[in-house]
Structures are given as C-alpha cells and as structure tokens.
Amino acid sequence: MTAQLTRRAVLGGAVATAAGAGLLLGAPAASAAPNYSTGTFPTLSPGMTGLSVRALRYLLTHRGHHCGIANTYDTATTSAVRAFQSRRGLPATGTCNDATFRVLIGDLPATHYGETNYFVGGLQTLLIKHGYHMDGTTYFGAKTRRNVWAFQVGHNVGRSDYVSMLAWSSLFGPVSSGPMYPMLQRDTGTAQWSNCGPVAAIVLLIHQGKTPSGWTWDVTTRRTAVENFRYVAMGLAHTAARDAIGTEYPDFVNGFGKYGMSLWHGGIEDTLTQARAGRPSIAGGDVYKMPYAKSVSGPVSHWVTVLGFDGTYYLVADSISATTADYVHRLTATQLRTYAATNPGHPPETAKQNSILLR
C-alpha cells in the first residue's frame, strides 16, 4: 500500500452489449425484485423461443439427442425431448418440465471448472440470458468461472467451481438481477488507489444494463473503462495532485449524468432499503471494518457497490478486496451499518451522506 491510499477523500457533504454464442445481446436491466434462487425448473414447450430453449438444445445434444443449436423449440427439439423422455421412462410428452430437467441434468457429474462439453455451452448461454458476456467456446475457463461465481453468490446458491441443480434451476429461471462484475481498483492507472469511486460506478453501470465507455466485458482489461469514467465522464483533471484524491458526490453526479442517470444523496438505511427492492447503490464508509480480506492495514474512507439482496444477505462488490477475495461478498445489515458508521475525515452517518442512490 502507498501513502496515497490513506489520503483518499471518497465521501463528502457537497450537495451537488455483449456478444456471445453468436448473438448480440444487451445486458438486462436489474428487475425491481430481490434475486432469490429458483428451486423449480420452468416448463419449456413447443413453439417457445429464447435463450433457455437454446440452452435446452445444448443439454439434449450432450445427451446424444442431436437437434441442432437454435433459439426455437421446433419439431426437432420436440422429437429430441420425447426421445429422451421415452428412454428414461418419463411420460413422452415432448414438453420439458421440471421432472424432465432433473433427469436431464441430475445423473451427470456436475458441470465443473476446466471442462469442455455441450453442457458448458448450455451454461454459457444461460449466463448470457442473465446479462453476462460469454464467448460460446463451451470451455469452462476462468471467464466462465468468474461469471458463475457472481451468479451463484447473487442468487444464494453458494460460490463453487461446479454448477449444482439449484444453480441450474436458477439459471433457467427468470432474470431477477443485472449482471455482477466485481473488480479491483489496483492496476487501473496512476490514480489506482483513488479509483474506488470510478470502479464502483462501472460495476453499477454494468448491473443496470449500461455499457461503460471502454468496457470490454473482461475485468482484466478494466483500466480503460475506469480511466474513461474518471477523466471523461466525471471530468477530473489527470494530474498527480488530483490523482491522489478520491471522488465526491458531485463527481458521481457528473459521471452518471453522461449516461442519462440522476442521483440522490442518502444514508446506509437508504442503501439497505433500495437493495431489498432490487436497486443497487454505492455506499461509503471505513473499509477496514469490512469482515473479508482487503488490501488495507488501517482505517480508509471508501466506496463499495451494494448490488442487491438474496433474501438473507446484501451483495457487495468491493474494489479494495484482497486478490484472494475478488468476488461478490455477502454481508449482513449489521456489517454494512458498521462499515458506514465511521468514515475517516467525513461527516458521520447521522448526516446521511454515506450513500449515492439512483433516482
């Protein structure tokens, strides 16, 4: 850590599409509902279209029932489902219901990191449906794993390198949240230790279905997007003196304004309320109080993005996480209140200026 890290002034009292599987798809906007897991598979039937149907056709192909890969539940899909059902002793209706899905998925080894197969193709297709960018390689590599982790944590199914039945049913279920792309502020340019605000903003924009300028859908190349938001959208000077200082509420107003979004200034209780309604926000406080591993050794004023609520925990992306903890965190309301209660060098939480919220 450098001395600059403890000097970041990141809170203030001022008043002021993704391509994958051969498709060009915009990330869905977050819905106004918490992102719970879904324990029951939907029923897919002849005549339906969409990425869930495409994923089903991947799974059928993996099982040896080749029906081609497309987005329509056509006669070939119906025949393949009926043949699979007949072979497995299920009612041969040609409609893929919960019972059929469970047999189709359940007696195969779970889809694991490092595998290449048609099941992975189905997984990647469903991640695209939920707003994550995938390249359709059918390889469960680092990019797929990172997206799987984010989806799993966001839907309360447990972060893991394999895809469980609950994760599969949630993936086939309705879109209930925007995509979650946690990323670190380190290695984002000369202002890296002052970039918690721009990084938090990038994470929120992606979650809301906006594509930040310079964003490539790959966190390893995040620097361009972060610098664009800091120097172009926020309009901050690119000087050594300014790079050593963090971002304040008026800077966020300028930055999000470039994307047609307006903000309001509130407190941590507003953040918690908004998260339970499925709306993300940016919350400030002392990151040293966070319960997970982070790259600080003492009190530091900071911004994090609170992306949602899984029914029990609040979902937090923190750019100062340790590299071993670079994923979406699940925190209690008490933990977030503790984080926001103190904020070095800034007004106390009683001033209700610790959160930046979307109108």
Secondary structure by P-SEA (a helix, b strand, c coil): cccccccccccccccccccccccccccccccccccccccbbbbbccccccaaaaaaaaaaaaacccccccccccaaaaaaaaaaaaaacccccccccaaaaaaacccccccccccccaaaaaaaaaaaaacccccccccccaaaaaaaaaaaaaacccccccccaaaaaaaaccccccbbbbbbcccccccccccaaaaaaaaaaaaacccccccccccccaaaaaaaaaccccccccccccccbbbcaaaaaaaaaaacbbbbbbcaaaaaaaaaacbbbbbbccccccccccccccccccccccccccccbbbbbbcccccccccbbbbcaaaaaaaaccccccccccccccccccc
